[in-house]
């Protein structure tokens, strides 16, 4: 009986058996191919008139569609400000349209200005102050100054220069002798002359003098009465002799005979820093205009009732993108600066986008919800929403409470007014009719592989149509959204050859920004008979048999490999626990690059090296090429000594017990790595071991030496330890506390000190992440 079983086992595991079986199956399927053209089902697709089904029969869920709605914010900004220059009115954050503006100007008067009396520096001559031998001198220069209205004088600019030693020169505002057109003795202001050697404009500052002059003529005087007879000092004041800017002004000089009669149209160059007092202007008299945001359009300011008053009102404006500041620039037909008080009112509006939703459910009216965010701005703040005439039952909620006042509906416009607008939770709801979509579906029974085609004619050519097909399991099988462009829209869907059988739902909904409709239909979907099912069934059985058989073999092979890998890891840890001593030396010279004892006792490396060399010469000849590692082994009772040579290196290891065969592979890989990293240092090695810094890390990488050192814990804050790691950490803490020690050995962490591979790997992971650190008492290499 066992022989028969083994016979069948051999057959089933033979690949040729499966090949023959698959070929026979292929021949059988070819024979049945003609059957595919024959319909084994007597069912026929019968076209039926449209049958409308309510989706609520199958689901109580409604469809919610995100929407965006638009409001119009309007507000007034008004204030009264004092203006000395162009006006910048701060605007609330955002981009606004200016629809209306009202400006009222009061107390329009001249501001401080620089009046250019004579500033043409291209004149032909200069007069100057000088004093010479008491006979020839000029100790004063004067020019006429006309004051037309009461004026405050802040200072005078003159054009000139000074050459030679410094003198006590003053600059004065004096009275005027209208008979001789020269200065009189009345002094209105007297300051030290400000002038230096460069030919330029110099400012004579009379601010502290608080000089106010009434209408009339005055003299500007450069006074050098204190000049002496020794210094050759010259103070020049340039004048325009040819083409003066201001005509009919007189100049005079002070010579030995006194002030000369004034000479007309030879004006010294000067400018007046002044402010005309108590004089207001009508806007029309100075052709006052304003321009907004430098848009190039000027608007004339009208005269108002009262001195120095004006106004401007502009309606039905449409100035877009008013942001941050609204700038008003004024212009007049005189070269003066104005100061005035301005009362303004700006009427602003902008569009406000709000989130919302449309809720559709077949058999019910549509619900529209809007969730605006209102922030009251300025004065007379108003919200406006234009809604469709198809909406009804408009309701306003504030903090989920229906608002009964402070809003108004006029026709199809909703207004919410300033008094009630605060930063609360707002919601506006409305209803509309669920519109008929005029869907035409020729038939409602379909086989797999057939095409579903139907048409939809929404009420208007606008909005979006969505076709959603739900299979018999209740999952979405198809989704399509299109924009309505014609009076009739066609949808097409091709069923898979083998769809889920049963009742499918066609769901169609149409929506614009103000209207919507939803309808659903039921259709029956069937799978046509397929003779290839027989073939595929046999194939599945065969593939399943092959898969199970292969899986059994694979599982056994996998189990064997897994067991081997586990044993190999175990051997690596057990081998390192047996290691007592490691020495690395240069093969030819025997000089040690590195040595370490792992049993707490120092071993003389020279003695070990000499003994092993003698041992090698006496009893062992290493075989093989120097391109490969050569290993010799010496045994004495339980002590095992291994020497591994590779090119220029020799590794000597002493074990307390027999290492596994896997350990020789680790020695091999360590030798290759050391030779590759320290190739140049080994060739030039003369005893200086400092060149081999990092060698201990390389040894640890291959042999896991850290595992046999004393271990100290350094728990890492906020590190995400797993459960096994936490158990090891807690065990270390308990051992330290119970035995009053600072370190542990890995063997302390094993149950009854029996080796456990899983715990050993956890310990090594904690060493690698720095939680446990080996205590290595290295001495510096010399």
Order of alpha helices (4+ residues) and beta strands (2+ residues): alpha-alpha-beta-beta-beta-beta-beta-beta-beta-beta-beta-beta-beta-beta-beta-beta-beta-beta-beta-beta-beta-beta-beta-beta-beta-beta-beta-beta-beta-beta-beta-beta-beta-beta-beta-beta-beta-beta-beta-beta-beta-beta-beta-alpha-beta-beta-alpha-beta-beta-beta-alpha-alpha-alpha-beta-alpha-alpha-beta
